[in-house]
Amino acid sequence: MARLVSLVERSRRISGLPGVLISRSAGNWNKDWKPGPYPVTPEEKAAAARKYGLRPDEYKPTPDDGIGAGDYPDLPLVSAESRDPYYPWDHPEHRRDFMEPIHTDYDMYGLDRYNASQKLRFSVNQMFMAFMGVMTFFVGTFFLMESRKIHWPLLPKQYPGDGKVHYTFEKPE
């Protein structure tokens, strides 16, 4: 591997191209990924819209509620499962395109996580009542059987024989 890197370095020097970057530096530190301050003026809003690849008329910053989203756009919540699976996505495993701005809580709404757009088959009240019905049935059956002392019959322990020895620790002669 070292030989390969040295050959590439030598060929770059000969051709006059800059040196090989082993890894691409998208940002030097985590502070480079922080959103900017909340935009107040129309110029700041236009600059923030350009920063996130949006048109100024469709850019609306996240409300300044103290969480620290800053100039990040207030995007609609669309789960990955509700997006078209047949669209030619740049990242089909996440169903999103390159440089597409994502929701601030996107990590919660991936293909393997919660689907906020899903219409539930049963309402929350129906699910709660079904749970309570099943639990009431099992707990009620337990207490009903416990109060009547209905148990499986138990026999006394059956040992091989009283006073008989079936083993020895002495060496055979």
C-alpha positions as CSV (number, residue, x, y, z in Angstrom):
1,M,0.0,0.0,0.0
2,A,2.8,2.4,0.8
3,R,4.4,1.6,-2.5
4,L,1.1,2.5,-4.3
5,V,0.8,5.8,-2.4
6,S,4.4,6.7,-3.2
7,L,3.8,5.9,-6.9
8,V,0.7,8.1,-7.0
9,E,2.6,10.9,-5.2
10,R,5.5,10.7,-7.7
11,S,3.1,10.8,-10.7
12,R,1.3,13.8,-9.3
13,R,4.6,15.7,-8.8
14,I,5.7,14.8,-12.4
15,S,2.4,15.9,-13.9
16,G,2.2,19.1,-11.8
17,L,-1.1,18.3,-10.2
18,P,-1.6,18.8,-6.5
19,G,-1.0,16.0,-4.1
20,V,-3.5,13.2,-3.5
21,L,-6.1,13.8,-0.8
22,I,-6.7,10.5,1.0
23,S,-10.1,11.6,2.3
24,R,-12.4,14.4,1.2
25,S,-12.8,17.1,3.8
26,A,-16.4,18.1,3.8
27,G,-16.0,20.1,7.0
28,N,-13.1,20.6,9.3
29,W,-15.0,20.4,12.5
30,N,-18.5,19.9,13.8
31,K,-18.9,23.7,14.2
32,D,-18.9,23.9,10.3
33,W,-22.2,22.0,10.2
34,K,-24.0,24.2,12.7
35,P,-26.8,26.3,11.3
36,G,-26.3,30.1,11.2
37,P,-28.1,32.6,13.4
38,Y,-31.9,33.1,12.9
39,P,-32.4,35.3,9.9
40,V,-34.2,38.6,10.6
41,T,-33.7,40.8,7.5
42,P,-34.8,39.8,3.9
43,E,-31.1,39.7,2.8
44,E,-30.3,37.2,5.6
45,K,-33.3,35.1,4.6
46,A,-32.2,35.1,0.9
47,A,-28.7,34.1,1.9
48,A,-30.0,31.3,4.0
49,A,-32.3,30.1,1.2
50,R,-29.3,29.9,-1.1
51,K,-27.3,28.1,1.5
52,Y,-29.9,25.3,1.7
53,G,-30.7,25.2,-2.1
54,L,-34.2,26.7,-1.8
55,R,-35.9,29.5,-3.6
56,P,-36.3,32.6,-1.4
57,D,-40.1,32.5,-1.8
58,E,-40.3,28.9,-0.5
59,Y,-37.8,29.4,2.4
60,K,-39.3,29.7,5.9
61,P,-36.9,29.4,8.8
62,T,-37.6,27.1,11.7
63,P,-39.4,29.1,14.5
64,D,-36.9,30.5,17.0
65,D,-38.1,28.6,20.1
66,G,-34.7,28.3,21.8
67,I,-33.8,24.8,20.6
68,G,-31.1,26.2,18.4
69,A,-32.2,25.4,14.8
70,G,-31.1,28.8,13.7
71,D,-31.5,29.5,10.0
72,Y,-32.4,25.9,9.1
73,P,-35.6,25.7,7.0
74,D,-38.9,24.6,8.4
75,L,-39.5,21.6,6.2
76,P,-42.7,19.5,6.1
77,L,-42.5,16.2,7.9
78,V,-42.6,13.5,5.2
79,S,-41.5,10.0,6.3
80,A,-39.2,8.0,4.0
81,E,-41.8,5.2,3.8
82,S,-44.3,7.5,2.3
83,R,-42.0,8.6,-0.5
84,D,-42.2,7.0,-4.0
85,P,-40.1,3.8,-4.0
86,Y,-39.8,3.8,-7.8
87,Y,-38.4,7.3,-8.2
88,P,-34.7,7.2,-9.2
89,W,-33.3,8.5,-5.9
90,D,-29.6,9.4,-5.6
91,H,-29.7,7.5,-2.2
92,P,-32.4,4.9,-2.7
93,E,-31.7,3.3,0.7
94,H,-32.8,6.5,2.3
95,R,-35.2,7.7,-0.4
96,R,-33.6,11.1,-0.8
97,D,-31.6,13.0,-3.4
98,F,-28.1,14.5,-3.1
99,M,-28.0,17.9,-1.3
100,E,-31.7,17.7,-0.5
101,P,-32.5,19.5,2.7
102,I,-33.9,17.1,5.3
103,H,-36.2,17.6,8.3
104,T,-34.5,18.4,11.6
105,D,-35.8,15.1,13.1
106,Y,-35.0,13.1,10.0
107,D,-33.1,10.5,12.0
108,M,-36.4,9.5,13.6
109,Y,-38.3,8.9,10.3
110,G,-36.1,6.6,8.2
111,L,-37.3,3.5,6.4
112,D,-36.6,1.3,9.4
113,R,-38.1,3.7,12.0
114,Y,-41.4,5.5,12.7
115,N,-43.7,6.4,9.8
116,A,-45.4,9.7,10.6
117,S,-47.5,9.6,7.5
118,Q,-49.1,6.2,8.1
119,K,-52.8,6.0,8.6
120,L,-53.4,3.6,11.5
121,R,-55.8,0.7,11.0
122,F,-57.4,1.1,14.4
123,S,-57.6,4.3,16.5
124,V,-55.6,4.6,19.6
125,N,-58.7,4.3,21.8
126,Q,-59.6,1.0,20.0
127,M,-56.1,-0.3,20.5
128,F,-56.2,0.6,24.2
129,M,-59.6,-1.0,24.7
130,A,-58.4,-4.2,23.0
131,F,-55.3,-4.3,25.3
132,M,-57.5,-3.8,28.4
133,G,-59.9,-6.5,27.2
134,V,-57.2,-9.1,26.8
135,M,-55.5,-8.2,30.1
136,T,-58.8,-8.3,31.9
137,F,-59.6,-11.7,30.5
138,F,-56.3,-13.2,31.6
139,V,-56.2,-11.6,35.0
140,G,-59.8,-12.4,35.6
141,T,-59.3,-16.0,34.6
142,F,-56.3,-16.2,37.0
143,F,-58.3,-14.9,39.9
144,L,-61.3,-17.0,39.1
145,M,-59.2,-20.2,39.1
146,E,-57.3,-19.1,42.2
147,S,-60.4,-18.4,44.2
148,R,-61.8,-21.9,43.6
149,K,-58.5,-23.5,44.4
150,I,-58.6,-25.4,41.1
151,H,-55.1,-26.8,40.6
152,W,-53.5,-29.7,38.9
153,P,-53.5,-32.7,41.2
154,L,-50.3,-33.3,43.0
155,L,-49.1,-36.7,44.0
156,P,-46.6,-37.4,46.8
157,K,-43.0,-37.8,45.6
158,Q,-42.3,-41.3,44.4
159,Y,-38.8,-42.5,45.5
160,P,-37.4,-45.8,44.2
161,G,-37.9,-47.6,47.5
162,D,-37.6,-47.0,51.3
163,G,-34.4,-48.2,52.8
164,K,-33.0,-49.7,49.5
165,V,-29.6,-48.5,48.4
166,H,-29.1,-48.3,44.7
167,Y,-25.6,-47.0,44.7
168,T,-22.3,-47.4,46.5
169,F,-19.0,-45.6,46.7
170,E,-16.9,-48.7,47.4
171,K,-14.6,-50.2,44.7
172,P,-15.9,-53.4,43.2
173,E,-13.8,-56.5,44.1
